[in-house]
Amino acid sequence: MRRLNLDQLHTFSEVIDAGSFSAAAARLDLSQPAVSLQVRQLEQRLNVRLIERVGKRLKPTSAGQSLLEHARRIDAAVEDTMQALTSHARGVAGEVAIGTGATACIHLLPPMLRAMRKRYPSLDIRVSTGNTDDVVSAVTENRLDIGLVTLPAAGRSLHVKPVLRDDFVAIAPAGDREWAQELSPHALAAAPMVAFEAGSSTRLLIDEWFLQAGLRVRPVMALGSIEAIKEMVAAGLGYGIVPRMSVNAVHCRRGLRISALTPALSRTLAIVVRKDKPLTPGLRKVLSALEALGCDV
């Protein structure tokens, strides 16, 4: 059997509710012959009689009454569907998947995500964390819509847009008063270092900073969590080099001393998205919010 025609089904319901073809035609802004034709076509499609006349008023047959019960549920489902699609068309609904590093996830994105949720409550923004290579691969394979990663990041199918520069700082236990306000690679080389895990984009940047000064450091610890690094440093187990966004005045009160690096060391965060990615209204809103995070590059 062919699928039901929703317009015919709705017209049939209106005829029953209105009690006549002419009254239904007025409701639907159609001619009476057009209404009669739609009901007749529906009966032919279903191979049953749906309406019978009792006196001057129409009423559904037994088959028509059964269909009417289903028609009301179908009408409600169609209305719900149209409402949902209207929300999508207005750009306030849907799902956007972002991939980024743990530091940005913890210290950069929460205010933006909070503002987006308040402004677009039906827009479902999902965030997952990973290193740059993993996020770039996921964006390339369309498993993520957007990546916010540390440069370098490249791919022939990707559009890469730098959005934010984040300086690195050295952190040490708050009680260590011998640390200067600015520290060079040579000043840090002999001290025990609590570092990021080998192979991460952040670790590669830090290693390169030392190599530019002709130094190669061997950390006493290599950890995958920036929060773990800060805890180890606060416990007096070594110093760390971390992005400035991950520390603030609160951390100073919690047992950390913060010093600038000389020469300066920084990383650039960039948005990566497929060049052929369809930009839905919701995705455009998220991209604009990420771009607004900063442009000091």
Protein Blocks (a to p, Z undefined) as FASTA:
>chain_A
ZZddfklmmmmmmmmmnopaklmmmmnopafklmmmmmmmmmmmnopafbdcehjbccdd
fklmmmmmmmmmmmmmmmmmmmmmmmmmnopgcjddddddfklmmmmmmmmmmmmmmmmm
mbccddddddfklmmmmmmnopafbdcdddddddfkbccddfbdcdddddddfklmkbcf
bdcfklmmmpccddddehiaklmmmmmmmmmnopacddfbdcfbfklmmmmmmnopaccd
ddfklpcfklmmnopacddddddddddddddddfklccdfklmmmmmmmmmnoccZZ
